[in-house]
Amino acid sequence: MPASFSLTRRAALAGLFTAAATPGSMLHAAEVAATMDELAKIADAPVLQLDFIKQPVVVESIELLRNGKHWLLRTRSKDGLEVITVPHQDKMALAWPLLLKTVIPAFIGKDARKLEELQWQAYRSGSSYKMQGMLLWIAHMAVETALLELMGRASGRPVADFFGGRKQSDIAVYYASGNRGNTPAQEIEHLQKLVADSGVKALKFRLGARMSRNADAPPNRSEQLIPLVRESFGDAFTLYADANSSYRDAKEAIRIGRIMEEHRYAFFEEPCEFDDLWSTKQVADALTMPVAIGEQEYSMHRWRWCIAHRAADIMQPDLHYGGGFIRATKVARMAAAAGMTVVPHMSGGGLGYLDLVHFASFTPNIGPHMEFKGNTDLPVVCSTSSLKCENGFVRCPDGPGFGVDIDPAFIAKAKVVNP
């Protein structure tokens, strides 16, 4: 056990969550220590299970397409198979030069079954690693998704089979509000409309003023809103709150966290500036309520440090920002070794929420609710799921690959984006 971890905190967390522990509960009854070396072995271990794909799946081409504000990838194998996948919709407007010039070339002519090795080679190629950051890993996720879909369609197997198989099909979700700057009363009205008739039993709203160095928007909104949301939605609702790096120092974050604890919140997301892991750890050590971190993290070394030193209690890899399903699975497995759950951040617009549903379907130490920000406006069809939140759940699509298809007429109108 790292020497800096608080035994008092371990006892408090165990006592707080043992009584209500269920499969997928936020924290296990007993926390487990994991050393940096132990976690390194987990991070270095292969993830994908591909023994059932007997023949090579050679990548002939990967094209980036655009139809208005929407981006697509069209990937073809040398055997003539063609698949369409959906990358990060908002950030691709910035990431596409990296995707086309740096990432895609490393995969052309290669066997998709060697995806994990190819990812490392693409990272090294042309000193690409020197550009490490969100945009580079968004580009990697775009190609990873395409090759998983290609192999899924080639083998007739769902993507979960590459990660050990599906554990659950119906994924409980929580609605997340993106509001700041409104009054507490206005936010309550918004939250009530957001969850109306959805059947969800959990929600998340925003505190502070995003990277504001302790300012609130407007002043005292957070102190008023935290108890008001609990009063308005009652004890049956699971409540989360996201500070988006609002607090410059641990002291102010702890003050806000104490108010959340008083009103029985389930986690406090990103209280301090996202790359200030040390202040976040101070907050996590001081509170009995779980602290969540990681939506903007892309370094496997920092993930390992966060988990080994318990910088937070819940790990939140973003599938797109962090580089894909494989890397997020490595984070989840390291977290499991330390007795932690994962509650991934959802981004991407497009089909980002379905990426998250797929990840939750095969990850054993997944949290109780996944983030949901509404349905896609892409013309997507699926025979095994409505792709909507129904009675608080989203059904994970079944079938080969990711189990969804984009309207061919929409694809036909898309134009190829050239370097």
Beta strands, then each sheet from edge to edge (+ up, - down):
strand 1: 59-67
strand 2: 70-77
strand 3: 82-85
strand 4: 170-176
strand 5: 202-206
strand 6: 238-242
strand 7: 267-269
strand 8: 291-293
strand 9: 314-315
strand 10: 341-342
strand 11: 370-372
strand 12: 380-381
strand 13: 393-395
strand 14: 405-406
strand 15: 415-416
sheet 1: 3+ 2- 1+ 15-
sheet 2: 10+ 9+ 8+ 7+ 6+ 5+ 4+ 11+
sheet 3: 10+ 9+ 8+ 7+ 6+ 5+ 4+ 13-
sheet 4: 12+ 14-
end
